[in-house]
Amino acid sequence: MNSRLSAGLSLKPQHFDVARDCRAAGLWFEIHPENYMVEGGPRLAWLEAIRAQHPLSLHGVAMSLAADADPDSAHLANFKRLVDRFDPALVSEHLAWSTWSGAYRPDLLPFPRTTEALVRICANVARVQDALKRRIAIENPSHYLRIDGHEFTEIAFLTEIAAHTGCGLLLDVNNVYVSARNLGCDPVQYLDAFPAAYVDEIHLAGHSIDPNLGDALLIDSHDAAVAPAVWNLYERLIARIGARPTLIERDDNLPVFDELLAERSRAQRTLGATQAAPRRAA
């Protein structure tokens, strides 16, 4: 875990001036590196100005760690250039795939958690960490339907990846809640069993209901405020594992910056209260 970080926000161009000038204690920003894989120009200049004032985290969405091939070498080289240039406090990616047999799909797609998949993903995580010369964190996915063929529970699978590669885990509490509602599982049981020692970062986000199925299917949409049920799960989690860098993740339907900062302040208060109180056993 990076001890310099407390609670942070997703960084969006609409909020550039106010984000750069904000002096909230411990504030950091997370970006999708794919938006900054350019040779130069205003995007990188903008990011340099933000980085001069605040720590950054790079949260990748296109490494396709669960694919049937090694990570794309050009993509990995571009990713490394950003890591070298901006020295992010955290680097993370998703437990998912976007490419298969040479075809690309613009989504983070699921897969059966088999021994074969475990070996393949561990090898890909190791390749990424070796190329970047640093530890990354792997995020638990959102689920919308049951997939047959699993040989591991999700927690066991993530734990095996972390144990074999030395990577950390990014625990997205909204993903846990959405998946539990969609699949009929218990989010409290999931979070209480999650291995505290591997958690490098936590994500909090909003979700929405499917336009056709209503609340029978929740969508990890990142376009709303964090839901009360997700806040409750987060507070229970932090009481058990202690303070971890926590991101308020918002990608669409963006409010004014002060609304996001208020959510970030709630997470910050939770982290601060935990540091002053005894923790439950992990």
Disulfide bonds with the S-S distance in Angstrom:
none
